[in-house]
Amino acid sequence: MRAVQFTALNHLSLATLPSPVPGPGEVRVRLRAAALNHRDLWIKLGQYAGITYPCTPGSDGAGVVEAVGSDVDRDWLGREVIINPSLDWGDREEAQGPNFSILGLPRAGTLAEEIAVPVTQLSPRPAHLSWVEAAALPLAGLTAYRALFSRARLERGDRVLITGIGGGVALAALQFAVSLGAEVWVTSGSADKLARAFALGARNGFDYRDPAWPQSAVRAAGGPFSVIVDSAGGPGFESLVDVAGPGARIVFFGATAGNPPTLPSRKVFWRQLSLLGSTMGSPNDWSAMLRFVAEERIAPIVSEVFPLAEAGAAFDHLAAAGQFGKIVLKME
């Protein structure tokens, strides 16, 4: 089989490797499509803990089961499946356990023609999704679902602010919140991305490069926000506290802009705000997310599709940060 491999820092190659042999409790899936995440880019650039070379990245994928381990029901053979990238979550819904990991590091990931995974990670491919759309769903959909529903307890009618629209998780959060009946506003540094978010149901959007955006946002929305979804952190985090209403929930799952330099503690406790960290999701989150996506017939936003042979170009496109939605590799 062919697989994308990182063989050294910032060095990507397309290698020919033996087909993986499924062990006990595992299956081998022939992938039809796989999607990139910023996590893969950070691994490529050496900005992730525990990297060993060579490694096959990739957390998102969908395909057909073509082989099973000795103790796995052969009825799995030929099934069209989507892969849950959240491994060994643990026994507690509140947080992942010590053995938790994400597919693609340290375990070989989905940017390959074939992959061996535990059968417990498989679910049927949502019937309304193409292979490309199904591959774009797992990590972004699971992260957004847990952040919105399990952590922030999103309700119909909530006034929601989603920062940095254009990435996979932010777009999934927008689609999920709009489908539930929440009022959604977004931020971006791109007028084009704001306009495209409006077409997906956002009420309005704000340029986070404008120092006055917090005041503009509260005025436009008719008041402060009850749920705020963020993945950037950094100096702009204090502005999120400023636009949060009494009892609001601020949920965050990344720090691409670094740690906030200060935390306005008085504003947080006086407004009785909840600051909620979130990471990926539990098996229950995964099942609930797939049900919601099927019931609401939500299709992930796909920005570009590349053949596996052009994986290097796909990573370059991801690094340029111009995409609106997921970048997907399609297996020939």
C-alpha positions in Angstrom: 0.0 0.0 0.0 1.0 3.7 -0.3 1.1 5.9 2.7 2.2 9.4 3.6 5.2 9.3 5.9 7.1 11.9 7.9 10.7 10.6 7.9 12.3 13.6 9.5 11.4 17.1 10.7 9.3 18.8 7.9 10.0 16.0 5.5 7.1 14.3 3.8 7.3 11.4 1.4 4.9 8.9 -0.2 6.1 5.5 0.8 5.2 2.0 -0.3 4.6 -0.1 2.8 3.3 -3.6 3.6 -0.4 -3.9 4.2 -1.1 -3.7 7.9 -2.2 -7.1 9.5 -5.1 -6.7 11.8 -4.4 -8.1 15.3 -6.9 -9.3 17.9 -9.9 -7.1 18.0 -8.8 -5.2 14.9 -9.9 -4.8 11.3 -8.1 -3.5 8.2 -9.9 -0.8 6.4 -9.2 0.1 2.7 -9.6 3.9 2.9 -11.6 5.7 0.2 -10.7 9.2 1.6 -8.9 10.8 4.4 -8.8 14.4 5.7 -6.1 16.6 7.0 -6.1 18.5 10.4 -3.8 21.1 11.8 -2.6 18.4 14.1 -1.0 16.7 11.1 0.7 19.9 10.1 2.1 20.5 13.7 3.4 16.9 13.7 5.1 17.6 10.3 6.7 20.7 11.7 7.9 19.0 14.9 5.5 21.0 17.1 3.8 18.0 18.8 5.0 15.9 21.7 6.0 12.3 21.3 7.0 12.3 17.6 9.0 9.4 16.4 10.1 8.8 12.8 9.0 7.5 10.5 5.3 8.1 11.2 2.1 8.0 9.2 -0.2 10.9 10.2 -3.9 11.3 9.8 -6.9 11.1 12.1 -9.8 11.3 9.7 -10.9 8.6 7.3 -13.6 6.5 5.8 -13.5 3.3 3.8 -14.4 -0.4 3.5 -13.5 -3.2 5.8 -11.4 -5.7 3.9 -9.9 -8.0 6.6 -10.6 -8.9 10.2 -8.6 -10.2 13.1 -9.0 -13.7 14.3 -11.6 -12.8 17.0 -13.6 -10.3 15.0 -17.0 -11.2 13.4 -16.6 -11.7 9.7 -19.8 -9.9 9.1 -17.7 -6.7 9.2 -16.2 -7.6 5.9 -17.3 -5.3 3.1 -19.0 -2.8 5.4 -18.6 0.9 4.6 -17.4 2.6 7.7 -16.2 5.9 9.3 -13.4 5.8 11.9 -13.6 7.4 15.3 -10.1 8.9 15.9 -10.5 9.2 19.7 -8.7 6.1 21.1 -8.9 4.7 24.7 -11.0 7.5 26.1 -11.4 5.8 29.4 -14.3 5.2 31.8 -15.3 8.8 32.7 -17.5 11.1 30.6 -16.0 14.1 32.4 -12.6 13.8 30.9 -10.3 11.4 29.0 -8.2 8.9 30.9 -4.4 8.4 31.0 -4.3 6.1 28.0 -6.1 8.4 25.7 -4.6 9.1 22.3 -5.6 10.4 18.9 -5.2 8.3 15.7 -2.2 9.4 13.7 0.3 9.6 16.5 1.6 7.3 18.0 -0.6 4.9 16.1 -0.3 4.9 12.3 -2.9 7.1 10.9 -5.3 7.5 7.9 -3.1 9.2 5.3 -2.7 5.8 3.7 -4.5 3.4 1.4 -5.1 1.0 4.3 -5.2 1.1 8.1 -5.6 -1.3 10.9 -7.8 -0.1 13.8 -9.7 -1.6 16.7 -13.2 -2.7 15.5 -14.6 -0.6 18.4 -13.6 2.6 16.5 -15.8 1.9 13.5 -19.3 3.1 12.8 -21.4 2.9 9.6 -20.7 5.6 7.0 -23.6 8.1 7.3 -25.8 7.3 4.3 -26.2 10.9 3.2 -22.5 11.6 3.0 -20.1 10.9 0.1 -16.8 9.3 0.9 -15.1 12.7 0.8 -17.7 14.2 3.2 -17.5 11.2 5.5 -13.7 11.5 5.7 -14.0 15.2 6.6 -16.3 14.6 9.6 -14.6 12.6 12.4 -12.1 14.9 14.3 -13.8 18.2 13.6 -17.3 16.9 14.2 -16.5 15.1 17.4 -14.5 18.1 18.8 -17.3 20.5 17.9 -20.1 18.3 19.3 -18.5 17.7 22.7 -17.6 21.4 23.0 -21.1 22.6 22.2 -23.3 20.0 23.7 -21.4 18.0 26.4 -19.4 20.9 27.7 -21.3 24.2 26.9 -24.8 22.6 27.1 -26.0 24.5 24.1 -29.7 25.1 23.9 -32.1 26.4 21.2 -32.1 30.2 21.2 -28.7 30.6 22.8 -26.7 33.6 21.4 -23.4 32.0 20.2 -20.1 33.4 19.1 -17.6 31.2 17.2 -14.2 32.6 16.6 -11.9 32.0 13.7 -14.5 30.7 11.2 -13.1 28.7 8.3 -11.4 25.9 10.1 -13.1 22.5 10.3 -14.1 22.5 13.9 -15.4 26.1 13.8 -17.5 25.3 10.7 -18.8 22.1 12.3 -19.8 24.1 15.4 -21.5 26.7 13.2 -23.5 24.0 11.4 -24.4 22.2 14.6 -25.5 25.4 16.4 -27.6 26.7 13.4 -29.3 23.3 13.1 -30.2 23.3 16.8 -31.8 26.7 16.4 -29.2 28.9 18.1 -28.3 32.4 17.0 -24.8 32.3 15.7 -22.2 35.1 15.1 -18.6 34.5 13.9 -15.2 36.2 13.7 -12.5 36.0 11.1 -9.7 38.1 9.6 -11.1 37.4 6.1 -14.1 39.2 4.6 -14.6 36.3 2.2 -14.8 33.7 5.1 -17.3 35.9 6.9 -19.4 36.1 3.8 -19.3 32.4 3.3 -20.3 31.9 7.0 -23.4 34.0 6.4 -24.4 31.6 3.7 -24.3 28.8 6.2 -26.6 30.6 8.7 -24.4 32.9 10.7 -26.3 36.1 11.6 -23.3 38.4 11.3 -19.5 38.4 11.5 -16.7 40.6 12.8 -13.1 41.2 11.9 -11.0 40.3 14.9 -8.2 42.5 13.7 -10.4 45.6 14.5 -9.8 46.6 18.1 -13.4 47.7 18.4 -14.9 44.4 17.3 -16.1 43.4 20.8 -18.3 46.5 21.1 -19.6 46.1 17.5 -20.4 42.4 18.2 -22.5 43.1 21.3 -24.4 45.9 19.6 -25.1 43.9 16.4 -26.2 40.8 18.4 -28.5 42.8 20.7 -26.5 41.9 23.8 -23.7 39.8 25.1 -23.2 36.1 24.2 -24.3 33.1 26.2 -22.0 30.6 24.5 -18.5 31.4 23.1 -16.5 28.8 21.2 -12.7 29.4 20.7 -9.6 27.6 19.6 -7.1 30.4 19.5 -6.6 31.6 23.1 -3.7 34.2 23.1 -4.1 37.9 23.7 -7.6 38.0 22.2 -9.0 35.7 24.9 -9.7 38.7 27.2 -12.1 40.1 24.5 -14.1 37.0 24.8 -14.7 37.6 28.4 -15.7 41.2 27.6 -18.5 40.0 25.2 -19.7 37.2 27.5 -23.0 37.8 29.3 -23.9 36.8 32.9 -23.6 33.1 33.4 -22.1 32.6 29.9 -20.1 29.5 29.0 -16.8 30.0 27.2 -15.6 26.7 25.8 -12.1 26.3 24.2 -10.1 23.4 22.7 -6.9 25.0 21.4 -4.3 27.6 21.9 -3.1 28.4 18.4 -2.3 32.0 19.4 -0.7 30.9 22.7 -1.8 31.2 26.3 -3.7 34.3 27.3 -1.3 36.8 28.9 -3.8 37.7 31.6 -7.1 36.4 32.9 -9.5 39.1 34.1 -10.5 37.2 37.2 -12.9 39.9 38.6 -15.0 39.9 35.3 -15.1 36.1 35.3 -16.3 35.7 38.9 -18.6 38.7 38.9 -20.4 37.6 35.8 -20.3 34.0 37.0 -18.8 32.8 33.8 -17.9 29.2 33.1 -14.5 28.6 31.4 -14.7 25.1 29.9 -11.8 23.2 28.5 -12.6 20.5 25.9 -10.7 17.9 23.9 -12.0 15.5 21.2 -14.8 13.4 22.7 -16.0 10.2 24.4 -17.6 7.2 22.6 -20.9 8.5 23.8 -20.1 11.9 22.2 -19.2 10.1 19.0 -22.4 8.2 18.8 -24.5 11.2 19.6 -22.7 13.3 17.0 -23.3 10.8 14.3 -27.0 10.6 15.2 -27.3 14.4 15.1 -25.5 14.6 11.8 -27.8 12.0 10.3 -31.0 13.4 11.7 -30.1 17.0 10.6 -28.5 15.7 7.3 -25.4 17.9 8.0 -22.6 17.6 5.4 -19.1 18.8 6.4 -17.7 21.7 4.4 -14.9 20.5 2.1 -12.5 23.1 0.9 -10.3 21.2 -1.5 -9.7 17.6 -2.6 -6.3 16.2 -3.6 -5.3 12.8 -4.8 -3.1 10.9 -2.3 -0.1 11.3 -4.6 -0.4 15.1 -4.1 -0.3 15.0 -0.3 2.6 17.4 -0.3 0.6 20.1 -2.1 -2.3 19.4 0.3 -0.1 20.1 3.3 1.2 23.3 1.6 -2.3 24.5 1.1 -3.2 23.8 4.8 -0.1 25.7 5.9 -1.2 28.7 3.8 -4.3 28.9 5.9 -6.5 29.9 3.0 -9.0 27.1 3.2 -12.7 27.3 4.1 -13.5 23.8 5.4 -11.6 20.6 5.3 -8.8 19.5 3.0 -9.3 15.9 1.9 -7.1 13.3 0.2 -9.0 10.9 -2.1 -7.5 7.5 -2.7 -7.3 6.6 -6.4 
